[in-house]
């Protein structure tokens, strides 16, 4: 995540255009855009990550009752026969995580790889990503909590940062299908950049093969609203969800690839917008969950302590 001056200028222009047109606005440019997120892994990283193919990247009303829209589980009950069959069917054709496990334990390593290092975002980001449950852990109640906080930390090669966080990438890759994530974030803090996004496989030797931002926050300053974006070599477009990101919401994208590929965004079961997503057919993409610090989200607050809490992830393809 994070970019150089040219990229930052494009990102600022994109955000400014969205803000100018109001909630739910959409902007698009038919020119090759730079990546919003950093598709490359940190040059400073822990060993053991070499096998990873894709390290890459409203103000408004709340729905009032997420369970009316939530296709996932409901707390305090076991799934009925029909729901159980649906979940088993989903697991057979894709990837899911309900984040069950004891409090304090790290996310399941068979489903997630924790990327580490301190030089992400072309060195524009201010955090070191850690592993082992330090900044990404289960809460014991079926949630994953990713926490970015002010904390002195020295990473590989003696690189020192004032903030730590976590960046998870799914072990499952999909060449098209859908992703549903039920999540919420803590209130706005300057410099916090939580994101749920898909990035295509960089083994294709293309610097920006394709990116879908299912939900990212922190790019609008005090407006603090969740956004969605698509970035490919030839197209960049996005907008803002008309929801309160600090409440539970189900963010969803369904996408296809190839010459007529498209990405369609929904929140709480309501379709918001769709965009062209013209990347080579069956281009594989992995899901990334992280909270970056700084870069396009601005200078971090001195007391930064920001979280993104995830209830479940479901991905098929």
Protein Blocks (a to p, Z undefined) as FASTA:
>chain_A
ZZdfklmmmmmmmmmmmmmnoghiacdddbdcddfbdfbdcfbdcehilmpmblopaedd
dehiamlmmmbdcehiacdfklmmmmmmmmmmmccdehiacehiacdfklpccdedjkeg
hhlacbdcdeehlmgccehlopacddddddddddehhiacfbdcdddddfbdcebdcddd
ddddddddehiacdddddddfklopablbccdfbachjlojnopaddddddfkbccdddd
dbdfkbccdddddddedjkbccdddeehiafbdcdddddehiacdddddddeejjnopad
fklccddddfbdcddZZ
